[in-house]
Amino acid sequence: MRRLPPLHALRAFEAAARHQSVTKAAEELGVSHSAVSQHIRTLEDHFGQLLFKRDGRRLELTDSARLFLEDVSSAFDRICLSAEHLRTGGVSTITVNATPSFAMRWLIPRSSRYQIENPHVRVVVETSQDDGIDHLTKSYDFVFRRGPMQKIDHDCRKVIDDAATALLSPSTAPSPASPEELRHSILLHIKSRPHAWRQWFGVCGIVIDAPSVGPFYDHFFLSLQAAINGLGVALGPLCLVEDDIRDNRLVAPFREWVLSGPGFHVMYPQAVVRSRHHRAFLEALVEEGRRQTEIVAAASLA
């Protein structure tokens, strides 16, 4: 017979430890502040020891409780994964969140082979309008963003490098011979990165107070489409446009001049990779990123 501690108390402990706050734990669980406090006292009585050091309103785990938390969190994660598997009738579901441009230009095309080879796995992709993660109202198996992320009990790793350069339609005439010639072109801007062009010109050794006035777009993929249609010059990561360059929809005349960014990263709960389907999905995309990074590097040296 299993001698389990009170399960409601375990949930309260895990939430309070994760947030380091009784108030936030109560909000997550939909109970009162006093209910969470009582659950914690119940668990401390069960084990005959304190689990938290209280510093004002902030909770700090004892050393033994910190080790206990790792096991409890992992157990809850495994239960969630098993419940999802049962609920979907044996069909595994992988939930993903990414920004629209990354989802459209890289994630969906690069994950297609995995999905075709694993028809019993359902990959659900949702998008967020910005690179932040604090606004996310639900948990995802994988979150992709430009730049590293941090969250308790999660791991984060870079998937692919982020090297941006000037991009234009091959029909644009005459083709610029140097970055200097782009100063007076119609430059396509992204609202979330209003200074990107000035930074790129700086990499080229060209100091400008402000780049030429041009339209601003909400997303990179919109500026990219405008560039493909010959409406101006876009600035974007090479990793998101390799297919367009290969198929001659775009050219990157100055690949040696790149604005290096933090790279595109993926964050995921530590427990999620215990599922072989999730682990295989992650490894497939990391391999895609490694392979494409090598292609971009080789093309830039050509």
N, C-alpha and C positions, 0 to 999 in steps of 0.2 A: 504494500500500500504506500502510495506517495505521500510524503509529509510536506505539502505545499504551504507556503505562507499565504496570508489573505490576498486574494488576487486583486480585489479593488484597491487595496493598500499598495500593492505592487505598481499598479497603473499610476496612482497618485505620486508615488515615489519617483518613478521613471520620468514623468512629466515635470515634476518640480526640479529634479536633478538636471534635466536637459535644459530647462529655461533658467535655472538658478533663481527661481522665483515661485512662491506659492500662488501669488496673484495670477501670473501668466498660466500656471498649470491649471488653476481653477477655470480660467477662461477657455482653455483648450478642452477640458473635460466637461464643461457645462455644469459645474457644481459650484458651491460656495467656497470662499476662502477658508472658512472654519472646517468644512468637510475635508479639504485636502490636508489641513493641519492635523485633524483627528486621524486620518488614514496614516500619516507619517508617524504619529505617536504610537498607533497600533502596531506598525511594523517595527518600530524601535523596541516596543515592549516584547514583541515576538522574538526578536533576536537578542534582547537584553543588552543593547548598546545603542549609543547615539549614531545616527547616520549623517547628520549635518552639523557643521559649526555655523552658528548664526552670527552674522556680522551686520547689524542693523536689519535692513530688509533683504539683504543679499544672503543667499544660502551657499555654503561651501561644503562640499562632500568631505567626509573623513577618508583617509587612505583606503580603509577596507571597503567602505561604501562605494568608492570610485571603481574598484575592481568588480564589485557586485553589479554596479550599473552596466558595465560592459556586457556581462552575461545576460542581464535582464533585457537590455535593448536588443541584443542579438536574438534572444528567444522571441520577443514580440515581433521582430522583423520576419523571422521564419514563419510565425503563425500567420502574419499578413500575406506572405507569399503563398502559403499553402491554402489559405482561404480564397485567395484570388484564383488559384488553379482549380479549386473545387467549384467556385461560383461560375466559372466559364466552361465547365464541363470538360476539363482536361486540356483546353486550349490555353496556352500560356499567353499572357499579355505583357507587352513592354510599353511603358508610357514614357514619352519623351517631350521635353519642352525646349524650344529654340526660338531665336529671333526669326522673323519672316525671311529675310535675305539668306541667312545661313541654311534655314530649312529648305528653301526653294532651290538655292544654287549649289548646295553641297550635300546636306544630310539625306534628303530623299533620293537623289541620284546615286549616292555612294552606298546607301543601305539597301538598294533595290535587289542586289544580288543575294544578300542574306535573306531577304524576305521570300524571294523566289525559291531558294534552296531550303527554306524552312516554312512551308505553308501552314504548319500547325501552330506557328507563333504569330500572334497579331501585334503589329507595331502601330501604336497610336501616337501621332505627332500633333502636338498643339503648339501654338506660337504666342510669344509675348512681344510687346511693342518696343521694349528697351532692354538694355543689358543687365538691369538690376534683377535681383532675385527676392528681395524682401517683400515684394508685393504678391508673390505667388501664394495662392490661397489653398493649394492642394500639394500633395507630395507626388514627385515623379521619380521614376527609376533612373532617368538620365536627364540632366540639364546641360545644354550646350550654350556657352557664352563666349564672347570675345574678352578674354582676360580670365585670370584665376578666380576661384570662388572659395569661400570658407563656410562650413556649417558643421556643427557638432555631429560626430558619428558618420561623417561623409569623407570620401576621398575625392581628390581632384587631380586631373592630369591633362597635359597638353595633347591635343589631337593633331593639330597641323599649324605650321608657321603662318604668320600674317605679314606678308610683304606687299604693300600697295604701290601701284605706279599708275601712270597716265594710260588711259584706254580710249581708243577712238575707232570709228568705222573705217575700214580700208577704202571706202569711197570718198573719204574726206580728201579734198585736194586744195592746195598742194600738201603733201605729207610733210610735217615739220622735220627739220634737219637737226634741231637741238631743242632742249627744254626752254631755252630763251624765247624761241618762237611761239611757245604756248602762252606767253604772258598776256597776249592780247586776243587769245581765242575765247570762245564762249565756254566757260568752265562750269561744269555741272556739280552742284554742291549737295551735301547731305546735312539735314538740319541738326542731327546729333553730333556732327563733327565739323563745325563751321570753320575751323582753322586748319583743316587738313591740307588744303592746297598750299597755304603759306608755309606749312611745315615741309611739304614735299619740295617746293622750290628751294627752301633752305638746305635740304639734303643735296640739291643740285648745285649749291653754291650761289644761288640767286636770292638776294635780299629784296623783298617787296613789302610795302606797308599793307597792301590789301590786294588780293587777286582780282581779276576782271569780274565784273558783276555778271552773274548768271543765275538760272533758276535753282531753287532749293527744293529737294525732294525729301519725303518722309523716310524712304528706305533706299538702300543701295541698289536693289534690283530695279527700281524705277529709273534711277539715273543711268543704270546700265542699259536699259531698253532705249532710253533717249539717245545714248551714245551709239548704239547699234543702228538707230534710225537716222544718224547723221546730224543730230541736233546740238552736239557739243562734245566736249571731252570729259570723260568721267575719271574719277580716281578711285581705285578699288583693289582689293586683295587678288593677287594672281591665282591663288588657290580656288577662287570662286569663278574664275573665267577661263580656265584652261580649255574647256570644251569649246567655248566661243572662239578662242584664238586658233585652236586646231581646225575648226570648221570655217575659218576665215570670216566670221561675223565681226570680229574685233582684231585690232592689232595693238601691240604694246611696244612702241618704237624705242622706249628708253628703259628696258628691263634692268639695266645696270644701275639705275637710279630708283631706289625703293624706299618707301617710308615704312620702317619696321614697327609693327605693333606687338602687343603682348602675346599674340597667338590665340587660336580658338581652343577652348578647354571644355572638358566634360566633367561634371560633378555627379556623384552617385552615392547612395547609402552603402556603407561598408558591407552590410549583410546581403545586398542585392546580388553580388557576384557569386554568392554560394549557389545560386540557380545556374545550372549549366547553360540554359538558353540566354540568360542575361549576360553571362560571362562570354559566351560565344559572340553575341551581338557587339559587346564592347571591344573584344579583340579584333573583330572584323573591321570595325570603323577605325581603330587605332592603326591597323595594318594599311587600310586605305589612305589614312593621313600620312603614314611613313612613305608609302609608295609615291603619293602625289608630291610630297615635299622633295623627294629625289628628282622627280620629273621637272618641277619648277626650277630647282637649282641647276640641273643640267641645261635646261633651255636658256637660263640667264647667262650661262658661261659660253653658250654657242656663239 
